[in-house]
């Protein structure tokens, strides 16, 4: 059923309701494009009536693919491909080709934006598959059936989750699929759960609204940072968010530039004088806790919005950043 067709007669349809994000995930990969190292950003975005993927490489290209224009099964995306000519300073133009198939993609929950299995996305240059994501056991196009992918590494992940007291993230973390839950109890206690197990409790948030602790997951040390100042003092528009960072390994992390639907989300929700600097820059490092983690990492940490320079990802480190948007 289409909600607008069955709404109350005196209630005007609201486009803002159908465009409220259910899930938004941004992943950044270190890979190669036409023999040049780059950071490739993938932003998965789902609302009640739309579902899309935005692929972005700094100063190179950006493309948005509609995965499923509706939650209804008779609107299904089809396998597709697209050729793009890359134009870079002081380099000759080169052609890359994208192939994808999300028609049978499976998701961990009905609201998840990022598929879990039964899909593929590839980027080819000069007949070589330089990036591949998804299920290699699917029936692939001939040019992908014997692919040998260039080295690619997931170096960071940023997710926007929504709730009132519980905020859940499901995805790849430390080499396996995990469920991470941030739980706010009575407004004063913060619980961090990994696969249902409590690994950290922070009490008296009014005094400890920002901090960091070491936690251990499967014997591996993880640095955990939190910043819930907007939750403690309240926000002017009721859309305050908490920021949580899980950092594994040494060195800095790569915070992908906010593009596409994520950039629009932050522009729409970060209103008021206290958020002016965040709107101006739309930098993932705008939050105090992120500036703190940048300063504490070896050699600093950069937002890779302007170049493909190394930001501390070659050492096997990984960072998960959660924006937990509070809905009262």
ABEGO torsion letter per residue (X at the ends): XBAAAABBAABBBBAAAAABBABBBBBBBBBBBGGBBBBBBBBBBBBAABBBBBBBBBGABBBBBBABABABAABBBBBBBBBBBBBBBGBBBBBBBBBBBAAABBBABAABABBABGBBBBBBBGGBBABBBEBAABBBBAAAAABBBBBBBBABBBBBBBEAABBBBBEBBGGBBBBBBBBBBGGABBBBBBGGBBABBBBGAAAAABBBBBBBBGGBBBBBBBBAAAAAAEBAAGABBBBBBBBBEBEBBBBBBBBEAAAAAAAAABBEAAAAAAAAAGBAAABAAAAAAAAABBGEBBBBAABABBAGAAAGBBBBBBBBBBBX
